[in-house]
Amino acid sequence: MGASLTRENGARMVTLGEGTWSVRDSSDADVADITQIYGHWVEHGLASFELVPPSPSAIAQRRLSILADGFPYLVAVESAGGLLGFAYASWYRTRPAYRFACEDSVYVLPMAVRRGVGRRLLDELVCRCTAMEFRLMVAVIGDSGNAPSIKLHRSAGFEMAGVLPSIGWKHGRWVDTVLMARPLGVGNHGPPVERGRLGQN
Ligand SMILES: CC(C)(COP(=O)(O)OP(=O)(O)OC[C@H]1O[C@@H](n2cnc3c(N)ncnc32)[C@H](O)[C@@H]1OP(=O)(O)O)[C@@H](O)C(=O)NCCC(=O)NCCS
């Protein structure tokens, strides 16, 4: 499975075809496409509690901050170079006792959903964060009705941890937050391995 990107009337088009795609670390050059994908879901979805799509410079700054903390920031790209999705890990919360818990974020190009891109990105995040000695990955999912994200996380080994009902107000309605979590490595079986500072406060 793959996709090729063309531009028609200035709009970004994706044609899914027989090409291949892969997951790699993001680069500065990916920021424009990441901004576009994220902006779409901010405007048209409830997964993110942001109300206004951030600018490319805001996304660039956020990305650098995530990388500076040592976290992976990944992209899925088709063989012709078009971006199909992105994912990164970050602190779940920054107080020190949370230092073995991370949070994932995954966003896929609308035209490329349901083709395994989200799962591949999430699996790679799990792998990288396990290697970094994190013991729990948390998904903070906007909207109880976000079946694609809830099912994606369940398929990747996450279990339901709770729902914060009507904690957000977006697009004219109350929105829940769904919390899911997945142990990494041996999870809570045994103490964690203290490692060097990872940018934690
Ligand atoms: C959630 C999202 C990242 C899923 O990405 P994706 O590439 O479509 O997911 P995948 O194709 O890898 O699907 C993996 C599994 O998730 C589940 N899934 C994904 N989309 C689904 C859908 N629309 N309906 C039911 N199950 C779905 C399935 O179990 C699927 O496995 P299967 O296809 O073998 O049955 C994508 O829909 C998206 O970007 N949504 C908007 C933003 C968002 O909600 N991000 C998550 C923030 S926490």
The ligand as a Gaussian input file, in Angstrom:
#p B3LYP/6-31G(d) Opt

LIG

0 1
 C       -7.020000       7.414000      15.021000
 C       -6.127000       7.356000      13.786000
 C       -4.730000       7.844000      14.167000
 C       -6.061000       5.883000      13.327000
 O       -5.099000       5.810000      12.296000
 P       -5.282000       4.762000      11.097000
 O       -4.057000       4.814000      10.273000
 O       -6.565000       5.009000      10.420000
 O       -5.373000       3.386000      11.896000
 P       -4.959000       1.941000      11.334000
 O       -5.367000       1.816000       9.921000
 O       -3.522000       1.726000      11.654000
 O       -5.878000       1.009000      12.207000
 C       -5.376000       0.195000      13.252000
 C       -6.551000      -0.411000      13.960000
 O       -7.330000       0.599000      14.590000
 C       -8.713000       0.293000      14.467000
 N       -9.376000       1.327000      13.650000
 C       -8.783000       2.382000      13.035000
 N       -9.711000       3.135000      12.419000
 C      -10.901000       2.555000      12.643000
 C      -12.221000       2.888000      12.285000
 N      -12.511000       3.971000      11.534000
 N      -13.214000       2.080000      12.692000
 C      -12.950000       0.977000      13.448000
 N      -11.697000       0.619000      13.825000
 C      -10.688000       1.400000      13.433000
 C       -8.788000      -1.073000      13.851000
 O       -8.719000      -2.034000      14.866000
 C       -7.540000      -1.107000      13.016000
 O       -7.075000      -2.360000      12.738000
 P       -7.705000      -3.149000      11.469000
 O       -7.759000      -2.167000      10.322000
 O       -6.743000      -4.272000      11.270000
 O       -9.062000      -3.580000      11.917000
 C       -6.707000       8.195000      12.607000
 O       -8.050000       7.807000      12.394000
 C       -6.671000       9.678000      12.893000
 O       -5.675000      10.333000      12.623000
 N       -7.781000      10.194000      13.466000
 C       -7.906000      11.600000      13.806000
 C       -6.963000      12.038000      14.891000
 C       -7.018000      11.157000      16.110000
 O       -8.083000      10.792000      16.616000
 N       -5.815000      10.835000      16.606000
 C       -5.652000      10.078000      17.831000
 C       -5.405000      11.065000      18.909000
 S       -5.336000      10.247000      20.504000

